[in-house]
Amino acid sequence: MVVHRLDRPGRFEESTCAYVTGHSGAVLDMDWNPFDDSMMATASEDTNIKIWSIPESWEPCDEKGNAKAGAGLSESLLDLDAHTKKVTLLRWHPTASNTLLSTSGDLTVKVWDVENSAVVSSNENIPNLVHDIVWDSTGDNYAFSCKDKKVRFVDGRTGEATSVIKAHEGSK
């Protein structure tokens, strides 16, 4: 995965840029922390979530877009590893700076206390692969949609479903 400076727009060659590495599998999703512009979380096929801090003075490429020697990031701040299959989606909490929501191919949705590297709650009553997850605006609840075309609303603290609605009738 490449993290590039916004103040240097333009094309860059894939082979010449500094990468953020550390996962042993492909990165499937990432999300920036809304409370810390330099912090991001990545989800991977290797079943792990990594929390990264991008240094304020990070210069991964020179003026011409060529990678600087040793500019890549390979050490994450923290690894979260409670999923047993690939982690597919991540969402930071909208009002709490150290809370993260994740879903995985193991058919679970987990709420994480990032500061303590602990799972706060886990919803394990998921019938199919999760297509999307989202927090409500206050962060009290989250919703996720599945392949079965239903949207489930869940209490973020307990992980218990509060309601289920059929969202779509057709296959598209």
N, C-alpha and C positions, 0 to 999 in steps of 0.2 A: 504494500500500500504506500502511496506517495502522499505526503503532506507538503504543500507548496505555499509560499508566501503570496498573499493577495495583492500586495503592492508591486508585484512583478508579473503582470499578466503576459500571456503569450504561450506559444508552443514550447514544449520541451521534449527531448528525446527520452524514451523510456529507459534506454540503456545508460543514460548519463545522469539520472537523478538519484538522490539519496532516498532510501526506502525506510519505512517504519516496519521492522521485522521482529519476529518473536514467536509468532504462532507457527505450529508445525503443519497446519492445514490452511486452506484458503479462508480469507476474511469474508464473511457473508453480510455483515452489517456493522455500522459504526454510528456513534452519536456523540455530539459535543455536549459537555456539561453546560447548562444555561447559566450557572453561577460562577463558572471558572472558564474563561475563554481559552485557556491553555490545556484543559483536561478533556480527554476523550476516552470513550470505551469502545472496544472492538469485540465482535463475536465471530467465532470461527468454527470450521468443521472439526477442529481438534477437541471440541467439547468445552473449551475454556473461554472465559471473558477476561480481557486484559484492560487495565486502566492505565492510561498513558498521560504523562505531563510533557507538553512540548515547550522547551525553554523559550523564554521571551526573546532571547538574542539568537535563536537558532537560524543558521544560514546554511540550508542544505545544498544550495546551488550557487554558483557564481553569477555574475551579470549576464553571461552568455547561456545560462541554463545547464552548465556542466556541474556534476556532483563534486563537492569538495571532499577531499580524502578524510575518511572517518566521520563523515557528517550524518550517517544513518543512525537511527535509534533502534536498539535491540533489547534494552532493559525496560520493562514496564514497571510502573509503581507498585502494582498489585495484580494478582491473579485470583479470579473467582472460579472455583471449579466444583460445582455440585450437580451439573447436568451430566448425563451419561451418553448423550448423542449430540450431534452438531447443534450449536447455538445459532438460531436463525435471525432473531430480532432483538433489539435493545431500545429502551426509551428511558431517558433520565426523568426523574420526578419534576413536575413543574414548580413546586414550592419548597421542596426539601433538597438541600444541596448534595447530600450523600446517599440518596436512594435511587436505585436503578431497577428497572423491570426487564426481565428477559424471558424468552421462550425458546424451546428446543424441540428437536426431532424426537426426544424422549416423551413427548406429549405432556409437558409440564410448563407452567408459567410461574416464575419465581420473582419475589420482591426481595431485593438485596439491601442490606445496610453496608454500604461500601466502606465506611470508616472502620467497621469491625470485621469485615470480610465474612459476614454471616447472612444466611437466608432468614428473612423476617417471616415470610409466609410462602406457601407453595400450593398452587392449584393443580391437582393431579387427576381431575375428572374431565379430561379433554378427550373427545372421541376421535378427532382427526388432527392433521397438521394445521397449525395456526397460520393464517394468512397475514394478519396484522394485529398489533396491540397498540393501545393508546390510553393515556391517563385522562381523567376528566380535569377540568380547569382548576379545581381545588386540590387535586391529588388524593382525594379520599378513596376514590374507586378507579378501576380501570375496566376497559372493555377489550374483548378480542373476538375476531371472526375466524371461523373454521371452514374447512372444505364442505361441511354439512349445511352451509348457507345460513347458519344461525349466529347471532351476536350474543355473547354472554357478558353480563355486567357483574363485576366481582368487587367485594370489599377488599381494599388494599391491605388492611391490617390483618385480616383473618384468612384471606384466600378463598373464602366461601362465595359461591355464586349467589347473587341477589335476584337476578332475573335473566330470562332468556327470551329472545324474540327471533322470529323467522324474518330474515332480512331480504331474501331474494327468492323469487319463484322460479325463474328460468335458469338455464345453465350458463348464460353469459352475463 
